[in-house]
Amino acid sequence: MSLFSLLTETQKIKAHMDDYAAKAKLEERLFELLISTQNRPVVILCIGTDRSTGDALGPLIGTLLSRLKLPHLHIYGTLDDPVHATNLEQYISVIQHSFYNPFIIAIDACLGRLDSIGCITLADGPLRPGAGVNKKLPEIGEAHITGIVNVGGFMEFMVLQNTRLNLVWRMSENISSIITRSYMKVHLNK
C-alpha cells in the first residue's frame, strides 16, 4: 500500500521516503510548482542547525544541493552556513533584497506521529519554522518541504537531539534527489 495523501484545502502531499510511487507523485507536484514560477528566481531556504542531529536535515539538504551547482537555483542554509532561529530574519531580509519576487521553497525538519517518521511532505504556503519546539519565528515560503524525523509531543528538544543520524541523512538524500530531478525536468522543458 502506498503512503500518499493529497489534501485539497492547501495542497499537501505526504510520501514515505521508501515509497517510490508516492515520491514520484511528490516529485511531480514539485515540478508543477516550479514550472508555475514563470521565470521567477527560485530560492531554496534550508532551515536547521548541525548542532542537533534531528534539526540537521535542512543544512544537509542545502549542502547536497549547493554541491550540484544547479543553474539559477539559489540555496541558503548549508552545514558551512546554516540558517537557524537566531539568523532566520537576517536571511529573509537578504533574500528579499537580493531577488525581485523570488519563489521561495522553505525546508525544515519536523516532529510528528510515530507512523509518520520517515515521511516527506510538500505543501503550498509558508513554513512555520520552530512551531514544533514552541518558537515564534517568521513564516517563510510560497511552498515548503518538511521531513518528519521523530515523534513530537513531549520534550521536543531532547527528541531532536536523540534522532538517528542515519534517518536524517537518508531523508536529506531523498529530498535533495526529488528537488534535483524536478528542477532539471523544468529546465529540460524550457
Secondary structure, 3 states (H helix, E strand, C coil): CCCEEEECCCCEEEEECCCHHHHHHHHHHHHHHHHCCCCCCEEEEEECCCCCCHHHHHHHHHHHHHHHCCCCEEEECCCCCCECCCCHHHHHHHHHHHCCCCEEEEEEEEEECHHHCCEEEEEECCECCCHHHCCCCCCECCEEEEEEEEECCCCHHHHHHCCCHHHHHHHHHHHHHHHHHHHHHHHHCC
